[in-house]
């Protein structure tokens, strides 16, 4: 389906999908910030995407955009390409997890469905990308994603990292240094009010690490005990 959709429109669809997952919709301002495009240009593009055949978005002035059924399927196809490419770059080509996002952004519009299927088969049909985000399957079904932020945990909670946001490469390098990666279990040893620092002990480690609020807001977990 996405063969008939321009690369620019695919970028919009993916951005709207991700923003809608957080906020229920994507505002013009949010899209402009995420795509680094002027708000007026975003508005013009949304209007065009709302009148394609079939329409890809529903757009209302001052209310932002949501995806139509066709738009959501196209967005999921783009996400499948992107996240499979991230896994291929990480697992096969040896790129670090802070490098794969930008590389996949450049490649996701170019691969064919045949290449997508071969990459998926080579990797053993992975369910998550290197950052823990679910990869839509071949039928574009997508598993629920962890939504509980690490910042909500308190002293005594034990949890496992399920995913991290992948937009900030510097943050990914810092998380890697701390050891906070998907499937790592940890316990909150202490929480300090006002600055909201978490004192964290990773499973199998004796020393604590300190995780500040800007980091813990971008790490999503599943509680295993409290």
Phi and psi restraints in degrees (value plus and minus 20) as a CYANA .aco file:
   2 UNK   PHI     -94.0   -54.0
   2 UNK   PSI     -28.6    11.4
   3 UNK   PHI     -79.5   -39.5
   3 UNK   PSI     -47.3    -7.3
   4 UNK   PHI    -112.9   -72.9
   4 UNK   PSI     -16.4    23.6
   5 UNK   PHI    -132.9   -92.9
   5 UNK   PSI     111.7   151.7
   6 UNK   PHI     -83.0   -43.0
   6 UNK   PSI     137.4   177.4
   7 UNK   PHI     -79.3   -39.3
   7 UNK   PSI     -58.4   -18.4
   8 UNK   PHI     -83.8   -43.8
   8 UNK   PSI     -63.7   -23.7
   9 UNK   PHI     -84.7   -44.7
   9 UNK   PSI     -57.2   -17.2
  10 UNK   PHI     -81.1   -41.1
  10 UNK   PSI     -59.9   -19.9
  11 UNK   PHI     -81.7   -41.7
  11 UNK   PSI     -61.5   -21.5
  12 UNK   PHI     -83.2   -43.2
  12 UNK   PSI     -65.2   -25.2
  13 UNK   PHI     -80.1   -40.1
  13 UNK   PSI     -64.0   -24.0
  14 UNK   PHI     -85.5   -45.5
  14 UNK   PSI     -61.6   -21.6
  15 UNK   PHI     -85.8   -45.8
  15 UNK   PSI     -62.5   -22.5
  16 UNK   PHI     -83.4   -43.4
  16 UNK   PSI     -61.6   -21.6
  17 UNK   PHI     -79.9   -39.9
  17 UNK   PSI     -66.7   -26.7
  18 UNK   PHI     -89.5   -49.5
  18 UNK   PSI     -61.3   -21.3
  19 UNK   PHI     -88.3   -48.3
  19 UNK   PSI     -57.4   -17.4
  20 UNK   PHI     -86.5   -46.5
  20 UNK   PSI     -53.0   -13.0
  21 UNK   PHI     -83.7   -43.7
  21 UNK   PSI     -49.8    -9.8
  22 UNK   PHI    -109.2   -69.2
  22 UNK   PSI     -60.0   -20.0
  23 UNK   PHI    -140.1  -100.1
  23 UNK   PSI     -24.4    15.6
  24 UNK   PHI      67.4   107.4
  24 UNK   PSI     -38.3     1.7
  25 UNK   PHI    -181.7  -141.7
  25 UNK   PSI     154.3   194.3
  26 UNK   PHI    -142.1  -102.1
  26 UNK   PSI      97.5   137.5
  27 UNK   PHI     -99.9   -59.9
  27 UNK   PSI     140.5   180.5
  28 UNK   PHI     -80.0   -40.0
  28 UNK   PSI     -61.1   -21.1
  29 UNK   PHI     -84.4   -44.4
  29 UNK   PSI     -63.7   -23.7
  30 UNK   PHI     -82.6   -42.6
  30 UNK   PSI     -62.9   -22.9
  31 UNK   PHI     -85.3   -45.3
  31 UNK   PSI     -60.5   -20.5
  32 UNK   PHI     -81.2   -41.2
  32 UNK   PSI     -61.7   -21.7
  33 UNK   PHI     -88.0   -48.0
  33 UNK   PSI     -64.5   -24.5
  34 UNK   PHI     -89.5   -49.5
  34 UNK   PSI     -56.6   -16.6
  35 UNK   PHI    -115.2   -75.2
  35 UNK   PSI     -24.2    15.8
  36 UNK   PHI      37.4    77.4
  36 UNK   PSI      29.5    69.5
  37 UNK   PHI    -150.3  -110.3
  37 UNK   PSI     128.8   168.8
  38 UNK   PHI     -84.0   -44.0
  38 UNK   PSI     122.0   162.0
  39 UNK   PHI     -74.5   -34.5
  39 UNK   PSI     -57.9   -17.9
  40 UNK   PHI     -83.4   -43.4
  40 UNK   PSI     -58.5   -18.5
  41 UNK   PHI     -87.3   -47.3
  41 UNK   PSI     -57.0   -17.0
  42 UNK   PHI     -82.5   -42.5
  42 UNK   PSI     -65.8   -25.8
  43 UNK   PHI     -78.7   -38.7
  43 UNK   PSI     -64.8   -24.8
  44 UNK   PHI     -81.1   -41.1
  44 UNK   PSI     -62.0   -22.0
  45 UNK   PHI     -87.5   -47.5
  45 UNK   PSI     -61.5   -21.5
  46 UNK   PHI     -82.4   -42.4
  46 UNK   PSI     -59.1   -19.1
  47 UNK   PHI     -82.4   -42.4
  47 UNK   PSI     -59.4   -19.4
  48 UNK   PHI     -87.4   -47.4
  48 UNK   PSI     -62.0   -22.0
  49 UNK   PHI     -90.5   -50.5
  49 UNK   PSI     -40.0     0.0
  50 UNK   PHI     -99.4   -59.4
  50 UNK   PSI     -33.4     6.6
  51 UNK   PHI    -140.0  -100.0
  51 UNK   PSI      -6.1    33.9
  52 UNK   PHI     -90.8   -50.8
  52 UNK   PSI     150.8   190.8
  53 UNK   PHI    -140.4  -100.4
  53 UNK   PSI      84.1   124.1
  54 UNK   PHI     -99.3   -59.3
  54 UNK   PSI     140.6   180.6
  55 UNK   PHI     -81.8   -41.8
  55 UNK   PSI     121.6   161.6
  56 UNK   PHI    -118.1   -78.1
  56 UNK   PSI     -45.3    -5.3
  57 UNK   PHI    -158.0  -118.0
  57 UNK   PSI     139.5   179.5
  58 UNK   PHI    -128.2   -88.2
  58 UNK   PSI     103.8   143.8
  59 UNK   PHI    -145.9  -105.9
  59 UNK   PSI     111.0   151.0
  60 UNK   PHI    -149.2  -109.2
  60 UNK   PSI     111.6   151.6
  61 UNK   PHI     -75.5   -35.5
  61 UNK   PSI     114.1   154.1
  62 UNK   PHI      50.6    90.6
  62 UNK   PSI     -19.7    20.3
  63 UNK   PHI    -139.3   -99.3
  63 UNK   PSI     -25.0    15.0
  64 UNK   PHI      59.9    99.9
  64 UNK   PSI    -177.7  -137.7
  65 UNK   PHI    -149.9  -109.9
  65 UNK   PSI     127.2   167.2
  66 UNK   PHI    -149.5  -109.5
  66 UNK   PSI     138.8   178.8
  67 UNK   PHI    -104.5   -64.5
  67 UNK   PSI     121.1   161.1
  68 UNK   PHI     -96.6   -56.6
  68 UNK   PSI     155.9   195.9
  69 UNK   PHI     -79.1   -39.1
  69 UNK   PSI     -64.4   -24.4
  70 UNK   PHI     -85.5   -45.5
  70 UNK   PSI     -60.5   -20.5
  71 UNK   PHI     -84.7   -44.7
  71 UNK   PSI     -59.4   -19.4
  72 UNK   PHI     -87.0   -47.0
  72 UNK   PSI     -61.1   -21.1
  73 UNK   PHI     -84.2   -44.2
  73 UNK   PSI     -59.7   -19.7
  74 UNK   PHI     -85.1   -45.1
  74 UNK   PSI     -61.2   -21.2
  75 UNK   PHI     -81.7   -41.7
  75 UNK   PSI     -62.2   -22.2
  76 UNK   PHI     -86.1   -46.1
  76 UNK   PSI     -53.6   -13.6
  77 UNK   PHI     -87.4   -47.4
  77 UNK   PSI     -60.9   -20.9
  78 UNK   PHI     -83.5   -43.5
  78 UNK   PSI     -63.8   -23.8
  79 UNK   PHI     -82.3   -42.3
  79 UNK   PSI     -57.8   -17.8
  80 UNK   PHI     -81.9   -41.9
  80 UNK   PSI     -67.4   -27.4
  81 UNK   PHI     -76.0   -36.0
  81 UNK   PSI     -70.1   -30.1
  82 UNK   PHI     -81.1   -41.1
  82 UNK   PSI     -68.5   -28.5
  83 UNK   PHI     -95.8   -55.8
  83 UNK   PSI     -52.0   -12.0
  84 UNK   PHI     -85.2   -45.2
  84 UNK   PSI     -60.9   -20.9
  85 UNK   PHI     -83.4   -43.4
  85 UNK   PSI     -59.5   -19.5
  86 UNK   PHI     -79.8   -39.8
  86 UNK   PSI     -64.0   -24.0
  87 UNK   PHI     -86.1   -46.1
  87 UNK   PSI     -60.3   -20.3
  88 UNK   PHI     -81.9   -41.9
  88 UNK   PSI     -66.3   -26.3
  89 UNK   PHI     -83.5   -43.5
  89 UNK   PSI     -58.2   -18.2
  90 UNK   PHI     -97.2   -57.2
  90 UNK   PSI     -70.5   -30.5
  91 UNK   PHI    -101.0   -61.0
  91 UNK   PSI     -56.1   -16.1
  92 UNK   PHI    -118.2   -78.2
  92 UNK   PSI     -63.4   -23.4
  93 UNK   PHI    -116.6   -76.6
  93 UNK   PSI     -27.9    12.1
  94 UNK   PHI      60.6   100.6
  94 UNK   PSI      -1.9    38.1
  95 UNK   PHI     -89.2   -49.2
  95 UNK   PSI     124.7   164.7
  96 UNK   PHI     -93.5   -53.5
  96 UNK   PSI     142.3   182.3
  97 UNK   PHI     -89.3   -49.3
  97 UNK   PSI     -36.8     3.2
  98 UNK   PHI    -107.2   -67.2
  98 UNK   PSI     -25.9    14.1
  99 UNK   PHI    -120.8   -80.8
  99 UNK   PSI     -42.3    -2.3
 100 UNK   PHI     -93.7   -53.7
 100 UNK   PSI     -50.0   -10.0
 101 UNK   PHI     -81.3   -41.3
 101 UNK   PSI     -70.4   -30.4
 102 UNK   PHI     -85.5   -45.5
 102 UNK   PSI     -58.2   -18.2
 103 UNK   PHI     -85.0   -45.0
 103 UNK   PSI     -64.2   -24.2
 104 UNK   PHI     -84.9   -44.9
 104 UNK   PSI     -53.8   -13.8
 105 UNK   PHI     -78.0   -38.0
 105 UNK   PSI     -59.6   -19.6
 106 UNK   PHI     -95.4   -55.4
 106 UNK   PSI     -44.6    -4.6
 107 UNK   PHI    -121.2   -81.2
 107 UNK   PSI     -40.5    -0.5
 108 UNK   PHI     -83.3   -43.3
 108 UNK   PSI     -46.4    -6.4
 109 UNK   PHI    -103.7   -63.7
 109 UNK   PSI     -29.6    10.4
 110 UNK   PHI    -122.3   -82.3
 110 UNK   PSI     -42.4    -2.4
 111 UNK   PHI     -99.9   -59.9
 111 UNK   PSI     127.5   167.5
 112 UNK   PHI    -104.8   -64.8
 112 UNK   PSI     149.2   189.2
 113 UNK   PHI     -85.5   -45.5
 113 UNK   PSI     -52.8   -12.8
 114 UNK   PHI     -83.6   -43.6
 114 UNK   PSI     -64.1   -24.1
 115 UNK   PHI     -86.3   -46.3
 115 UNK   PSI     -61.3   -21.3
 116 UNK   PHI     -74.5   -34.5
 116 UNK   PSI     -67.0   -27.0
 117 UNK   PHI     -86.3   -46.3
 117 UNK   PSI     -57.8   -17.8
 118 UNK   PHI     -88.5   -48.5
 118 UNK   PSI     -58.5   -18.5
 119 UNK   PHI     -83.8   -43.8
 119 UNK   PSI     -64.4   -24.4
 120 UNK   PHI     -81.1   -41.1
 120 UNK   PSI     -62.9   -22.9
 121 UNK   PHI     -85.6   -45.6
 121 UNK   PSI     -64.4   -24.4
 122 UNK   PHI     -77.9   -37.9
 122 UNK   PSI     -59.1   -19.1
 123 UNK   PHI    -104.9   -64.9
 123 UNK   PSI     -24.5    15.5
 124 UNK   PHI      59.9    99.9
 124 UNK   PSI       8.6    48.6
 125 UNK   PHI      33.3    73.3
 125 UNK   PSI      44.8    84.8
 126 UNK   PHI     -85.3   -45.3
 126 UNK   PSI     130.5   170.5
 127 UNK   PHI    -116.3   -76.3
 127 UNK   PSI     -37.0     3.0
 128 UNK   PHI    -159.2  -119.2
 128 UNK   PSI     132.9   172.9
 129 UNK   PHI    -105.0   -65.0
 129 UNK   PSI     159.6   199.6
 130 UNK   PHI     -81.5   -41.5
 130 UNK   PSI     -38.6     1.4
 131 UNK   PHI    -117.6   -77.6
 131 UNK   PSI     -17.8    22.2
 132 UNK   PHI      72.5   112.5
 132 UNK   PSI     -20.4    19.6
 133 UNK   PHI     -96.1   -56.1
 133 UNK   PSI     120.7   160.7
 134 UNK   PHI     -89.3   -49.3
 134 UNK   PSI     120.7   160.7
 135 UNK   PHI    -115.3   -75.3
 135 UNK   PSI     101.1   141.1
 136 UNK   PHI     -75.2   -35.2
 136 UNK   PSI     119.0   159.0
 137 UNK   PHI     -98.2   -58.2
 137 UNK   PSI    -195.4  -155.4
 138 UNK   PHI     -82.2   -42.2
 138 UNK   PSI     -43.6    -3.6
 139 UNK   PHI    -114.7   -74.7
 139 UNK   PSI     -13.1    26.9
 140 UNK   PHI      49.3    89.3
 140 UNK   PSI       3.6    43.6
 141 UNK   PHI    -100.1   -60.1
 141 UNK   PSI     122.1   162.1
 142 UNK   PHI    -149.1  -109.1
 142 UNK   PSI     112.0   152.0
 143 UNK   PHI     -90.9   -50.9
 143 UNK   PSI     133.9   173.9
 144 UNK   PHI     -77.7   -37.7
 144 UNK   PSI     126.2   166.2
 145 UNK   PHI    -130.8   -90.8
 145 UNK   PSI     127.1   167.1
 146 UNK   PHI     -81.3   -41.3
 146 UNK   PSI     112.5   152.5
 147 UNK   PHI    -139.2   -99.2
 147 UNK   PSI     -26.9    13.1
 148 UNK   PHI    -103.5   -63.5
 148 UNK   PSI      94.5   134.5
 149 UNK   PHI     -93.8   -53.8
 149 UNK   PSI     122.7   162.7
 150 UNK   PHI     -77.8   -37.8
 150 UNK   PSI     -49.5    -9.5
 151 UNK   PHI     -83.5   -43.5
 151 UNK   PSI     -36.9     3.1
 152 UNK   PHI    -105.6   -65.6
 152 UNK   PSI     -29.1    10.9
 153 UNK   PHI     -96.7   -56.7
 153 UNK   PSI     136.4   176.4
 154 UNK   PHI    -156.5  -116.5
 154 UNK   PSI     153.7   193.7
 155 UNK   PHI     -68.7   -28.7
 155 UNK   PSI     109.8   149.8
 156 UNK   PHI      76.2   116.2
 156 UNK   PSI     -37.4     2.6
 157 UNK   PHI     -91.1   -51.1
 157 UNK   PSI     116.6   156.6
 158 UNK   PHI    -136.0   -96.0
 158 UNK   PSI     113.2   153.2
 159 UNK   PHI    -167.8  -127.8
 159 UNK   PSI     150.4   190.4
 160 UNK   PHI    -144.7  -104.7
 160 UNK   PSI     117.4   157.4
 161 UNK   PHI     -88.7   -48.7
 161 UNK   PSI     110.7   150.7
 162 UNK   PHI    -128.6   -88.6
 162 UNK   PSI     -59.0   -19.0
 163 UNK   PHI    -178.2  -138.2
 163 UNK   PSI     141.4   181.4
 164 UNK   PHI    -153.6  -113.6
 164 UNK   PSI     131.9   171.9
 165 UNK   PHI     -89.2   -49.2
 165 UNK   PSI     124.3   164.3
 166 UNK   PHI    -132.3   -92.3
 166 UNK   PSI      -9.7    30.3
 167 UNK   PHI     -96.6   -56.6
 167 UNK   PSI     -43.4    -3.4
 168 UNK   PHI    -132.0   -92.0
 168 UNK   PSI      85.5   125.5
 169 UNK   PHI     -85.3   -45.3
 169 UNK   PSI     -56.8   -16.8
 170 UNK   PHI     -83.7   -43.7
 170 UNK   PSI     -59.3   -19.3
 171 UNK   PHI     -84.6   -44.6
 171 UNK   PSI     -59.9   -19.9
 172 UNK   PHI     -82.0   -42.0
 172 UNK   PSI     -60.5   -20.5
 173 UNK   PHI     -83.9   -43.9
 173 UNK   PSI     -58.6   -18.6
 174 UNK   PHI     -87.9   -47.9
 174 UNK   PSI     -62.6   -22.6
 175 UNK   PHI     -80.9   -40.9
 175 UNK   PSI     -59.1   -19.1
 176 UNK   PHI     -83.0   -43.0
 176 UNK   PSI     -61.2   -21.2
 177 UNK   PHI     -82.2   -42.2
 177 UNK   PSI     -59.9   -19.9
 178 UNK   PHI     -92.3   -52.3
 178 UNK   PSI     -44.1    -4.1
 179 UNK   PHI      72.4   112.4
 179 UNK   PSI      -8.4    31.6
 180 UNK   PHI    -109.9   -69.9
 180 UNK   PSI      73.7   113.7
 181 UNK   PHI    -149.0  -109.0
 181 UNK   PSI     143.0   183.0
 182 UNK   PHI     -72.8   -32.8
 182 UNK   PSI     118.8   158.8
 183 UNK   PHI      58.5    98.5
 183 UNK   PSI     -14.5    25.5
 184 UNK   PHI    -105.3   -65.3
 184 UNK   PSI     109.6   149.6
 185 UNK   PHI    -115.5   -75.5
 185 UNK   PSI     128.8   168.8
 186 UNK   PHI    -173.7  -133.7
 186 UNK   PSI     146.1   186.1
 187 UNK   PHI    -148.1  -108.1
 187 UNK   PSI     119.3   159.3
 188 UNK   PHI    -102.0   -62.0
 188 UNK   PSI      95.3   135.3
 189 UNK   PHI    -104.2   -64.2
 189 UNK   PSI     -55.3   -15.3
 190 UNK   PHI    -181.0  -141.0
 190 UNK   PSI     138.8   178.8
 191 UNK   PHI    -154.8  -114.8
 191 UNK   PSI     111.4   151.4
 192 UNK   PHI    -125.7   -85.7
 192 UNK   PSI     108.3   148.3
 193 UNK   PHI     -89.2   -49.2
 193 UNK   PSI     149.7   189.7
 194 UNK   PHI      53.6    93.6
 194 UNK   PSI     -77.0   -37.0
 195 UNK   PHI    -112.3   -72.3
 195 UNK   PSI     -31.6     8.4
 196 UNK   PHI      37.7    77.7
 196 UNK   PSI      12.0    52.0
 197 UNK   PHI     -94.2   -54.2
 197 UNK   PSI     121.2   161.2
 198 UNK   PHI    -128.4   -88.4
 198 UNK   PSI     112.4   152.4
 199 UNK   PHI    -119.2   -79.2
 199 UNK   PSI      95.2   135.2
 200 UNK   PHI    -140.1  -100.1
 200 UNK   PSI     115.6   155.6
 201 UNK   PHI    -134.2   -94.2
 201 UNK   PSI      96.3   136.3
 202 UNK   PHI     -93.6   -53.6
 202 UNK   PSI     127.5   167.5
 203 UNK   PHI     -77.7   -37.7
 203 UNK   PSI     107.0   147.0
 204 UNK   PHI      68.8   108.8
 204 UNK   PSI     -23.8    16.2
 205 UNK   PHI    -128.0   -88.0
 205 UNK   PSI     135.7   175.7
 206 UNK   PHI    -123.7   -83.7
 206 UNK   PSI     -48.9    -8.9
 207 UNK   PHI    -106.1   -66.1
 207 UNK   PSI     129.1   169.1
 208 UNK   PHI    -109.9   -69.9
 208 UNK   PSI     133.3   173.3
 209 UNK   PHI    -137.0   -97.0
 209 UNK   PSI     132.3   172.3
 210 UNK   PHI    -125.7   -85.7
 210 UNK   PSI     105.8   145.8
 211 UNK   PHI    -137.6   -97.6
 211 UNK   PSI      96.8   136.8
 212 UNK   PHI    -100.8   -60.8
 212 UNK   PSI     147.5   187.5
 213 UNK   PHI     -79.9   -39.9
 213 UNK   PSI     -61.4   -21.4
 214 UNK   PHI     -80.8   -40.8
 214 UNK   PSI     -48.5    -8.5
 215 UNK   PHI    -102.2   -62.2
 215 UNK   PSI     -70.1   -30.1
 216 UNK   PHI     -84.7   -44.7
 216 UNK   PSI     -41.1    -1.1
 217 UNK   PHI     -90.7   -50.7
 217 UNK   PSI     -37.5     2.5
 218 UNK   PHI    -129.8   -89.8
 218 UNK   PSI     -10.7    29.3
 219 UNK   PHI    -136.0   -96.0
 219 UNK   PSI     108.3   148.3
 220 UNK   PHI    -135.9   -95.9
 220 UNK   PSI     116.8   156.8
 221 UNK   PHI    -153.4  -113.4
 221 UNK   PSI     149.4   189.4
 222 UNK   PHI    -143.8  -103.8
 222 UNK   PSI     101.8   141.8
 223 UNK   PHI     -91.0   -51.0
 223 UNK   PSI     113.7   153.7
 224 UNK   PHI    -129.8   -89.8
 224 UNK   PSI     -43.0    -3.0
 225 UNK   PHI    -185.0  -145.0
 225 UNK   PSI     131.6   171.6
